Amino acid sequence: MQLKILGNNGPYPAPGGACSGYLLTSDSGQTRVLIDCGPGVLSRLTADCMLGELDAVLLSHLHYDHMSDMLPMQYALQLNPRPRPLPVYAPDEPQAVYELLKCPYFDLWPAEDVTIGEMRVSFSPARHPIPTNAIAVSCDGERFVFTGDTNQDSLVELFCEGASLLLADCGFAKADHRFNAPHMSAQLCGQLASSAHAKRLLLTHVNPKYDPQLLLDEARAEFPDAALAQPGEVYYI
């Protein structure tokens, strides 16, 4: 598989940046799914992939920094029709936000295990203020896992076990993290990768107020093979 980082910020984009958005493509190029679609993601997605080429969108949860570009995407699909509505897998809460996704251009599905083309997709609940899922995609003999937004959670740790590539939520620096925080720290991302025996770790959901190098150093203290997810970069899994 190939993972392209469309956006890596949260909960708001850095100047010139974009929030969560990740394009996952099978080695054959025949299956493409978009994971999350936060502010700034749509323009970067369409520079690389026509919407008609997407097989599905997987939304980890319905906070705006992970899904707001799904709203202008409706206009893009209206003006560039697909043969069939675009499948979208997402939690159905908060209800008011979920209602915004109801349109003729999206085919809404619950976040349940599913096969999409060459990819086997599974979901597992994460620890966040609203219903949120970690997402795993198995394809081409490898397993990619995205934590979504989460704090430490034993179920998430089990779900990440043996990931070929772990994309993890580093919403806080170590000094700012608390037990009841809505995100992990970069240090905890490193600990998660180590305890889950992940092969590689990418840090995402980078808050623009932090120096990214500080976050990377904290993660590498726990898991030396950590890197920052860089917008525009393609990572081979």
HELIX and SHEET records of a PDB file:
HELIX    1   1 VAL A   41  THR A   46  1                                   6    
HELIX    2   2 LEU A   51  GLU A   53  5                                   3    
HELIX    3   3 TYR A   64  MET A   67  1                                   4    
HELIX    4   4 MET A   70  LEU A   79  1                                  10    
HELIX    5   5 GLN A   95  LEU A  100  1                                   6    
HELIX    6   6 SER A  154  PHE A  159  1                                   6    
HELIX    7   7 LYS A  174  ASP A  176  5                                   3    
HELIX    8   8 ALA A  186  SER A  195  1                                  10    
HELIX    9   9 PRO A  212  ARG A  220  1                                   9    
SHEET    1   A 7 PHE A 106  TRP A 109  0                                        
SHEET    2   A 7 LEU A  86  TYR A  89  1                                        
SHEET    3   A 7 ALA A  56  LEU A  58  1                                        
SHEET    4   A 7 ARG A  32  CYS A  37  1                                        
SHEET    5   A 7 GLY A  21  THR A  25 -1                                        
SHEET    6   A 7 GLN A   2  GLY A   7 -1                                        
SHEET    7   A 7 VAL A 234  TYR A 236 -1                                        
SHEET    1   B 7 VAL A 114  ILE A 116  0                                        
SHEET    2   B 7 MET A 119  PRO A 125 -1                                        
SHEET    3   B 7 ASN A 133  CYS A 139 -1                                        
SHEET    4   B 7 GLU A 142  PHE A 146 -1                                        
SHEET    5   B 7 LEU A 165  ASP A 169  1                                        
SHEET    6   B 7 LEU A 201  THR A 204  1                                        
SHEET    7   B 7 ALA A 226  LEU A 228  1                                        
END                                                                             
